[in-house]
Amino acid sequence: MSGPLPGAGIASLWRDTADTELDLPCLNGDTQADVAIIGAGYTGLAAAHRLAQRGVSPIVVDANPIGWGASGRNGGVVSAKFRLSFPSIAQAHGMAVARIMHRLCHQAVDEVEGLIDDYGLSGARFTRCGNLRCAHTERAFRCITEEAEWMRRELGDDSLRCLSAGEVAEETGSHAFTGGVLSSGVGTLHPLGYVRGLAEGLTQRHGEILFERSPATGIHRESDGVRVVTTSGEIRARQAIMATNAYSDLTSVSAMIKSRLVPFRSSIIATEVLPTTLQERLLVNARSYGETRRMMRWFRKVDGRFVFGGRGAFGKRDSKSAFDALQRAMVSMFPDLAGIDITHRWSGHVGMTLDALPHVGRFDDRLCYAAGYNGAGVAMSTLLGRLAADFAIGETPEVALLETSRLKAVPFYPLREVGIRLVAGWYQFLDAVGR
Ligand SMILES: Cc1cc2nc3c(=O)[nH]c(=O)nc-3n(C[C@H](O)[C@H](O)[C@H](O)COP(=O)(O)OP(=O)(O)OC[C@H]3O[C@@H](n4cnc5c(N)ncnc54)[C@H](O)[C@@H]3O)c2cc1C
């Protein structure tokens, strides 16, 4: 899905198991709308939904088929978190800000559920099954336990519960962990089913407003709005929303987002359907699971298969060695999986920001955006798509630290690949020595 993969075959489990096929038109000729949206992942589609709901007409173009980007490739973990912890947010910015940020995270999960209910998206397979964060050292267990206690005390968050090493082993089937924190209320979904379902629902409800295979190549200011040029037609609109996130390098139209994000490859493997004995022993409560390493690996079970994700290859291409490393990490955590075949492997780009937070708002009087989910964007992009729409309408919703002035350009952008390798190497070293 993301460039050729020598010798490894490329297949996404989501493509093989999505129950909605879509074939939307490409933009042909000139058209008009109140707001033109560039990018039809969760951000762009949630924005379109919000606009239409408020009586404002959207048109969405995507350079690729719906779900080609991260929204069709991700792990489907619906989380209520930022990469920055809430205690660090409170320490740096005060409790009032931490409370707003905490509310936004939970609102994001509710937003996903609300859209899925509204459009009746059974193919999204959303469930609030909870997430178990598994500690890889005693020190990490102390940290997440203290954090959970802080969340309960300071934010009144009673969705978190600490589990002993024995309880985690019983639930996961792995003895690699020293304990864990269970977070209820969050969940999982079928990522491609969600994005395709949304696109189908929007089309059924609002007519021909989504166009695939229609890359935007230019945005021009006009006296009364903008003119978005695509390879096969133009849209005249009062406002535009840029929803291209980690794929902002496809054309120069999203250069202002590209220069503010560091794209990082995230990879996923899925096994063959496990023998029944293993299905019964591993991940018995079928939640999503993550660990505490800085270079975090996560896992879940889907249709009896074990799905495992983490850092992918550096550079522009996938590599067999990166997938092999992922498989080795999986087997070292779950020795029972040695000898089990990998049937699917795929990857995609996540958009990292310098402050480890996503952002939403206005670039100028004609252009709004939402981007930079730092690998935790299933729920957050759904919420920030909605808020980008509110900005486009002229409102200024409360977004605390997610506001635009905090989204800084990446310094020395051409050297970002080297920077990624250095930071990843340093993190891997800290993980290896248990810090
Ligand atoms: C492998 C992987 C695993 C992940 N796992 C998780 C997870 O488990 N949980 C979680 O919360 N988050 C996860 N994420 C992150 C999450 O998927 C993203 O944050 C989210 O999907 C971002 O949605 P988006 O709509 O902003 O971007 P995308 O879904 O990437 O959509 C951007 C779209 O813009 C289009 N585009 C770009 N340029 C143009 C142009 N010039 N004209 C028209 N269209 C254009 C692209 O074709 C693309 O379809 C993962 C990401 C990856 C890659």
The ligand as an SDF file (V2000), in Angstrom:
LIG
                    3D

 53 58  0  0  0  0  0  0  0  0999 V2000
   -0.1660    2.0330   10.1940 C   0  0  0  0  0  0  0  0  0  0  0  0
   -0.9300    3.0350   11.0350 C   0  0  0  0  0  0  0  0  0  0  0  0
   -1.4970    2.6210   12.2290 C   0  0  0  0  0  0  0  0  0  0  0  0
   -2.2190    3.5480   13.0000 C   0  0  0  0  0  0  0  0  0  0  0  0
   -2.8990    3.0700   14.0870 N   0  0  0  0  0  0  0  0  0  0  0  0
   -3.6870    3.9110   14.7870 C   0  0  0  0  0  0  0  0  0  0  0  0
   -4.5000    3.4140   15.8310 C   0  0  0  0  0  0  0  0  0  0  0  0
   -4.5770    2.1980   16.0730 O   0  0  0  0  0  0  0  0  0  0  0  0
   -5.2300    4.3100   16.5570 N   0  0  0  0  0  0  0  0  0  0  0  0
   -5.2090    5.6460   16.2900 C   0  0  0  0  0  0  0  0  0  0  0  0
   -5.8740    6.4190   16.9790 O   0  0  0  0  0  0  0  0  0  0  0  0
   -4.5100    6.1360   15.2270 N   0  0  0  0  0  0  0  0  0  0  0  0
   -3.7710    5.3120   14.4660 C   0  0  0  0  0  0  0  0  0  0  0  0
   -3.0940    5.7680   13.3820 N   0  0  0  0  0  0  0  0  0  0  0  0
   -3.2530    7.2010   13.0080 C   0  0  0  0  0  0  0  0  0  0  0  0
   -4.5680    7.4520   12.2870 C   0  0  0  0  0  0  0  0  0  0  0  0
   -4.7880    6.4890   11.2970 O   0  0  0  0  0  0  0  0  0  0  0  0
   -4.5250    8.8550   11.6290 C   0  0  0  0  0  0  0  0  0  0  0  0
   -4.2140    9.8180   12.6120 O   0  0  0  0  0  0  0  0  0  0  0  0
   -5.8310    9.2630   10.9750 C   0  0  0  0  0  0  0  0  0  0  0  0
   -6.3010    8.2530   10.1180 O   0  0  0  0  0  0  0  0  0  0  0  0
   -5.6380   10.5670   10.1990 C   0  0  0  0  0  0  0  0  0  0  0  0
   -6.7530   10.7760    9.3730 O   0  0  0  0  0  0  0  0  0  0  0  0
   -6.7310   11.9270    8.2820 P   0  0  0  0  0  0  0  0  0  0  0  0
   -8.0580   11.9520    7.6580 O   0  0  0  0  0  0  0  0  0  0  0  0
   -6.2450   13.1870    8.8990 O   0  0  0  0  0  0  0  0  0  0  0  0
   -5.5930   11.5030    7.2600 O   0  0  0  0  0  0  0  0  0  0  0  0
   -5.5850   10.3320    6.0530 P   0  0  0  0  0  0  0  0  0  0  0  0
   -6.5440    9.2840    6.4370 O   0  0  0  0  0  0  0  0  0  0  0  0
   -4.1760   10.0080    5.8820 O   0  0  0  0  0  0  0  0  0  0  0  0
   -6.2040   11.1210    4.8550 O   0  0  0  0  0  0  0  0  0  0  0  0
   -5.4820   12.0960    4.1370 C   0  0  0  0  0  0  0  0  0  0  0  0
   -5.9750   12.0070    2.7070 C   0  0  0  0  0  0  0  0  0  0  0  0
   -5.5150   13.1710    1.9910 O   0  0  0  0  0  0  0  0  0  0  0  0
   -5.3980   12.7890    0.6610 C   0  0  0  0  0  0  0  0  0  0  0  0
   -4.6050   13.7940   -0.0380 N   0  0  0  0  0  0  0  0  0  0  0  0
   -3.3170   14.1630    0.1790 C   0  0  0  0  0  0  0  0  0  0  0  0
   -2.9650   15.1460   -0.6720 N   0  0  0  0  0  0  0  0  0  0  0  0
   -4.0560   15.4100   -1.4460 C   0  0  0  0  0  0  0  0  0  0  0  0
   -4.3200   16.3170   -2.5080 C   0  0  0  0  0  0  0  0  0  0  0  0
   -3.3790   17.1520   -2.9700 N   0  0  0  0  0  0  0  0  0  0  0  0
   -5.5580   16.3280   -3.0830 N   0  0  0  0  0  0  0  0  0  0  0  0
   -6.5210   15.4890   -2.6200 C   0  0  0  0  0  0  0  0  0  0  0  0
   -6.3100   14.6090   -1.6220 N   0  0  0  0  0  0  0  0  0  0  0  0
   -5.1010   14.5620   -1.0390 C   0  0  0  0  0  0  0  0  0  0  0  0
   -4.7570   11.4090    0.7160 C   0  0  0  0  0  0  0  0  0  0  0  0
   -4.9790   10.6840   -0.4730 O   0  0  0  0  0  0  0  0  0  0  0  0
   -5.4370   10.7940    1.9380 C   0  0  0  0  0  0  0  0  0  0  0  0
   -6.5090    9.9630    1.5620 O   0  0  0  0  0  0  0  0  0  0  0  0
   -2.3470    4.8950   12.5860 C   0  0  0  0  0  0  0  0  0  0  0  0
   -1.7590    5.3080   11.3850 C   0  0  0  0  0  0  0  0  0  0  0  0
   -1.0620    4.3880   10.6100 C   0  0  0  0  0  0  0  0  0  0  0  0
   -0.4710    4.8340    9.2990 C   0  0  0  0  0  0  0  0  0  0  0  0
  1  2  1  0
  2  3  1  0
  2 52  2  0
  3  4  2  0
  4  5  1  0
  4 50  1  0
  5  6  2  0
  6  7  1  0
  6 13  1  0
  7  8  2  0
  7  9  1  0
  9 10  1  0
 10 11  2  0
 10 12  1  0
 12 13  2  0
 13 14  1  0
 14 15  1  0
 14 50  1  0
 15 16  1  0
 16 17  1  0
 16 18  1  0
 18 19  1  0
 18 20  1  0
 20 21  1  0
 20 22  1  0
 22 23  1  0
 23 24  1  0
 24 25  2  0
 24 26  1  0
 24 27  1  0
 27 28  1  0
 28 29  2  0
 28 30  1  0
 28 31  1  0
 31 32  1  0
 32 33  1  0
 33 34  1  0
 33 48  1  0
 34 35  1  0
 35 36  1  0
 35 46  1  0
 36 37  1  0
 36 45  1  0
 37 38  2  0
 38 39  1  0
 39 40  1  0
 39 45  2  0
 40 41  1  0
 40 42  2  0
 42 43  1  0
 43 44  2  0
 44 45  1  0
 46 47  1  0
 46 48  1  0
 48 49  1  0
 50 51  2  0
 51 52  1  0
 52 53  1  0
M  END
$$$$
